[in-house]
Amino acid sequence: METNGDAVADPQLPLRDVVARRIRELILTGGLSPGERLPEDHLAEQLGVSRNPVREALRTLEAEGFVQVFARRGASVATLSVKQADDLFDLRLALEPLGARLAARHVTQPAVDLLRKILAMAQQDGARRSAQELSDLHTELHSKIFEMSRNDHLISVALPMVRRGQWLLLQHSSLKNPHAWDEHEPLIAAIEMGAEELAETTARAHVLSVRHRLMPRLTGTG
């Protein structure tokens, strides 16, 4: 694992969150591979911090599904099996339509403007952005929709799911293709109109569409 030694560069976040973000980035970008062991002392040395924030960060990443922790064996980068990916889509089908419905119920124009700004950044500048930047935009867009729901319980469950989905998309999706973002346009439009049922239906159709495209790649049938 290589790092740039700046894990503690953001004074606005708790150190454990900064460390978790840095380790998450390494996993998402392939700097840390599925199954790779994550010794706390090694991570602490590489990131220039003590072992305690590393230990706390690994707990956060375990809850998000990026890390597996085994008794007496320590932590390692999680692997995403075909079943786990399929289970993730089942969870998305349950939560994303609800998030879209509630976002439409509590819609505000500034929130919609932000969604459209994120989408425009991906569609218009996608060719010059890295896969990591595009996956970050995708995560930001879907996270913002859940945040618009104003349901703290839903948000606490959904945001780790969105980050877990980012890992899957980064490995198997073509986010550089502008058409990969087209399905977000009717979703944002339904939310902007405050059309709860339409937003819910559109979100469900979007998840099903992504599932249809990605699962064959994971199973080797597409």
C-alpha positions as CSV (number, residue, x, y, z in Angstrom):
1,M,0.0,0.0,0.0
2,E,1.3,3.5,-0.9
3,T,0.0,6.7,0.6
4,N,0.8,10.3,0.2
5,G,1.3,10.8,4.0
6,D,-1.5,13.5,4.2
7,A,-4.2,11.4,6.0
8,V,-4.5,14.0,8.8
9,A,-4.6,17.0,6.5
10,D,-8.3,17.9,7.2
11,P,-8.7,19.5,10.6
12,Q,-12.5,19.8,10.2
13,L,-13.1,16.1,10.6
14,P,-12.4,13.8,13.5
15,L,-9.2,11.9,13.0
16,R,-11.0,8.5,12.8
17,D,-13.1,9.8,9.9
18,V,-10.1,11.2,8.0
19,V,-8.3,7.9,8.4
20,A,-11.5,5.9,7.4
21,R,-11.9,8.2,4.3
22,R,-8.2,7.6,3.3
23,I,-8.5,3.8,3.7
24,R,-11.8,3.8,1.9
25,E,-10.2,5.7,-1.0
26,L,-7.4,3.1,-1.2
27,I,-10.0,0.3,-1.4
28,L,-12.1,2.0,-4.0
29,T,-9.2,2.8,-6.2
30,G,-7.5,-0.6,-5.9
31,G,-4.7,0.6,-3.7
32,L,-5.8,-2.1,-1.3
33,S,-7.0,-5.3,-2.9
34,P,-9.9,-7.6,-1.8
35,G,-8.6,-10.0,0.8
36,E,-5.5,-8.0,1.6
37,R,-4.7,-7.9,5.3
38,L,-4.9,-4.6,7.1
39,P,-2.4,-4.6,10.1
40,E,-3.2,-1.7,12.4
41,D,0.5,-0.9,13.1
42,H,1.3,-0.9,9.4
43,L,-1.6,1.4,8.5
44,A,-0.8,3.7,11.4
45,E,2.8,4.0,10.2
46,Q,1.8,4.6,6.6
47,L,-0.8,7.2,7.4
48,G,1.2,8.9,10.1
49,V,-1.2,8.4,13.0
50,S,-1.5,6.3,16.1
51,R,-3.2,2.9,16.2
52,N,-6.3,4.1,18.0
53,P,-7.8,6.1,15.1
54,V,-6.9,3.3,12.7
55,R,-8.8,0.8,14.9
56,E,-11.8,3.1,15.1
57,A,-11.7,3.7,11.3
58,L,-11.6,-0.1,10.7
59,R,-14.8,-0.5,12.8
60,T,-16.5,2.2,10.6
61,L,-15.4,0.5,7.4
62,E,-16.5,-2.9,8.8
63,A,-20.0,-1.4,9.3
64,E,-19.9,-0.1,5.7
65,G,-18.9,-3.5,4.4
66,F,-15.5,-2.6,3.1
67,V,-13.5,-4.4,5.8
68,Q,-13.9,-7.8,7.4
69,V,-12.6,-8.3,11.0
70,F,-11.8,-11.8,12.3
71,A,-11.0,-12.8,15.8
72,R,-7.2,-13.4,16.3
73,R,-6.6,-12.7,12.6
74,G,-7.2,-9.0,12.4
75,A,-8.8,-7.0,9.6
76,S,-8.7,-7.5,5.8
77,V,-10.3,-5.9,2.8
78,A,-13.7,-7.5,2.2
79,T,-14.5,-9.4,-0.9
80,L,-17.7,-8.9,-2.7
81,S,-19.2,-12.1,-3.9
82,V,-21.9,-12.5,-6.5
83,K,-24.4,-13.2,-3.8
84,Q,-23.4,-10.2,-1.8
85,A,-23.7,-8.0,-4.9
86,D,-27.2,-9.5,-5.5
87,D,-28.1,-8.9,-1.9
88,L,-27.0,-5.3,-2.2
89,F,-29.3,-4.8,-5.1
90,D,-32.2,-6.3,-3.0
91,L,-31.4,-3.7,-0.3
92,R,-31.2,-0.9,-2.9
93,L,-34.6,-1.9,-4.2
94,A,-36.0,-1.6,-0.7
95,L,-34.4,1.7,0.3
96,E,-33.9,3.8,-2.9
97,P,-37.6,4.0,-3.9
98,L,-38.4,5.0,-0.3
99,G,-35.6,7.6,-0.3
100,A,-36.9,9.1,-3.6
101,R,-40.5,9.2,-2.4
102,L,-39.5,11.1,0.8
103,A,-37.1,13.4,-1.1
104,A,-40.1,14.4,-3.3
105,R,-42.2,14.9,-0.2
106,H,-39.6,17.3,1.3
107,V,-38.2,18.8,-1.9
108,T,-36.6,22.2,-1.8
109,Q,-35.2,24.0,-4.9
110,P,-31.7,24.4,-3.5
111,A,-31.5,20.7,-3.0
112,V,-32.7,20.0,-6.5
113,D,-30.3,22.6,-7.9
114,L,-27.5,20.7,-6.2
115,L,-28.6,17.4,-7.7
116,R,-28.7,18.9,-11.1
117,K,-25.2,20.4,-10.6
118,I,-23.8,17.1,-9.7
119,L,-25.4,15.4,-12.7
120,A,-24.2,18.1,-15.0
121,M,-20.6,17.7,-13.7
122,A,-20.7,14.0,-14.5
123,Q,-22.4,14.4,-17.9
124,Q,-20.5,17.4,-19.3
125,D,-17.0,16.7,-17.8
126,G,-17.1,12.9,-17.6
127,A,-14.5,12.4,-20.3
128,R,-11.8,14.2,-18.4
129,R,-12.7,12.9,-15.0
130,S,-11.2,9.8,-13.5
131,A,-13.3,6.8,-12.6
132,Q,-12.8,7.6,-9.0
133,E,-14.1,11.2,-9.4
134,L,-17.2,9.9,-11.3
135,S,-18.0,7.3,-8.7
136,D,-17.6,10.0,-6.0
137,L,-20.2,12.1,-7.9
138,H,-22.5,9.2,-8.2
139,T,-22.2,8.5,-4.5
140,E,-22.8,12.2,-3.7
141,L,-25.9,12.4,-5.9
142,H,-27.6,9.3,-4.3
143,S,-26.5,10.3,-0.8
144,K,-28.0,13.7,-1.3
145,I,-31.4,12.2,-2.3
146,F,-31.4,10.2,0.9
147,E,-30.4,13.3,2.9
148,M,-33.4,15.1,1.3
149,S,-35.7,12.4,2.9
150,R,-35.2,14.0,6.4
151,N,-35.5,10.6,7.9
152,D,-32.5,10.0,10.1
153,H,-33.1,6.3,10.5
154,L,-33.2,5.8,6.7
155,I,-30.1,8.0,6.2
156,S,-28.1,6.0,8.8
157,V,-28.9,2.7,7.0
158,A,-28.7,4.0,3.5
159,L,-25.4,6.0,3.3
160,P,-23.2,2.9,4.1
161,M,-25.2,1.0,1.4
162,V,-24.5,3.8,-1.1
163,R,-20.8,3.7,-0.4
164,R,-20.8,-0.1,-0.7
165,G,-22.5,0.3,-4.0
166,Q,-19.8,2.8,-5.1
167,W,-17.3,0.0,-4.8
168,L,-19.3,-2.2,-7.0
169,L,-19.9,0.5,-9.6
170,L,-16.2,1.5,-9.7
171,Q,-15.2,-2.1,-10.5
172,H,-17.9,-3.0,-13.0
173,S,-19.7,0.1,-14.4
174,S,-18.9,2.5,-17.2
175,L,-19.6,5.8,-15.5
176,K,-17.5,7.6,-18.2
177,N,-20.3,6.9,-20.6
178,P,-22.7,9.9,-20.4
179,H,-25.6,7.6,-21.1
180,A,-24.9,5.9,-17.8
181,W,-26.2,9.0,-16.1
182,D,-29.3,9.5,-18.2
183,E,-31.6,7.6,-15.9
184,H,-31.0,10.1,-13.2
185,E,-32.7,12.9,-15.2
186,P,-36.3,11.6,-14.8
187,L,-35.6,10.7,-11.2
188,I,-34.5,14.3,-10.4
189,A,-37.4,15.7,-12.4
190,A,-39.9,13.6,-10.4
191,I,-38.4,14.7,-7.1
192,E,-38.5,18.3,-8.2
193,M,-42.2,18.0,-9.0
194,G,-42.9,16.6,-5.6
195,A,-44.4,13.6,-7.3
196,E,-43.9,11.0,-4.6
197,E,-45.3,7.9,-6.5
198,L,-43.5,8.8,-9.7
199,A,-40.2,9.4,-7.8
200,E,-40.6,6.0,-6.1
201,T,-41.4,4.2,-9.3
202,T,-38.5,5.9,-11.2
203,A,-36.0,5.0,-8.5
204,R,-37.1,1.4,-8.6
205,A,-36.8,1.2,-12.4
206,H,-33.3,2.8,-12.1
207,V,-32.1,0.2,-9.6
208,L,-33.5,-2.7,-11.7
209,S,-31.8,-1.3,-14.8
210,V,-28.4,-1.1,-13.1
211,R,-28.9,-4.6,-11.7
212,H,-29.7,-5.9,-15.2
213,R,-26.5,-4.4,-16.6
214,L,-24.1,-5.3,-13.8
215,M,-25.1,-8.7,-12.6
216,P,-24.2,-10.5,-15.9
217,R,-20.7,-9.0,-15.6
218,L,-20.3,-10.5,-12.1
219,T,-21.5,-13.9,-13.1
220,G,-19.6,-14.0,-16.3
221,T,-22.7,-14.2,-18.5
222,G,-22.6,-10.8,-19.9
